[in-house]
C-alpha cells in the first residue's frame, strides 16, 4: 500500500478574511495548510520544519 502525503502549503497573509477563504478552498482540495500572519514567523516555521 502506498502512503501518499497531502501536498503542503504555507499561507502567509495578515488579513484573516483572506486566510479563511483560502483555507476553506484549499482544504477542500486536500492540501495540508500551515498559516502565518507575519513573514518573520513564516520563515521561522520553515527553518523549524526543515522545508524550503
C-alpha positions as CSV (number, residue, x, y, z in Angstrom):
1,X,0.0,0.0,0.0
2,X,1.4,3.4,-1.0
3,X,1.1,6.2,1.5
4,X,0.7,9.5,-0.3
5,X,1.2,12.6,1.8
6,X,-1.1,15.6,1.3
7,X,0.6,18.4,-0.6
8,X,1.6,21.2,1.9
9,X,1.0,24.9,1.6
10,X,2.4,27.6,3.9
11,X,0.0,30.6,3.6
12,X,1.3,34.0,4.7
13,X,-1.2,36.8,4.9
14,X,-2.0,39.4,7.5
15,X,-5.7,39.6,6.6
16,X,-7.8,37.0,8.5
17,X,-10.6,37.0,5.8
18,X,-8.1,36.0,3.1
19,X,-6.8,33.2,5.3
20,X,-10.3,31.9,6.0
21,X,-11.3,31.9,2.3
22,X,-8.1,30.2,1.1
23,X,-8.1,27.7,3.9
24,X,-11.6,26.7,3.0
25,X,-11.0,26.4,-0.7
26,X,-7.6,24.6,-0.4
27,X,-8.6,22.4,2.5
28,X,-11.4,21.0,0.4
29,X,-8.9,20.3,-2.4
30,X,-6.9,18.1,0.0
31,X,-4.0,20.4,0.9
32,X,-2.4,20.4,4.3
33,X,-2.2,24.1,5.3
34,X,0.0,26.0,7.7
35,X,-0.7,29.6,8.3
36,X,1.4,32.6,9.4
37,X,0.2,36.2,9.6
38,X,3.8,37.5,9.6
39,X,6.7,36.9,7.2
40,X,9.2,36.5,10.1
41,X,7.1,33.9,11.7
42,X,6.7,32.1,8.4
43,X,10.5,32.0,7.9
44,X,10.9,30.6,11.4
45,X,8.4,27.9,10.7
46,X,10.3,26.9,7.6
47,X,13.5,26.7,9.5
48,X,11.9,24.7,12.3
49,X,10.3,22.1,9.9
50,X,13.4,22.0,7.6
51,X,11.4,22.7,4.5
52,X,12.4,25.1,1.7
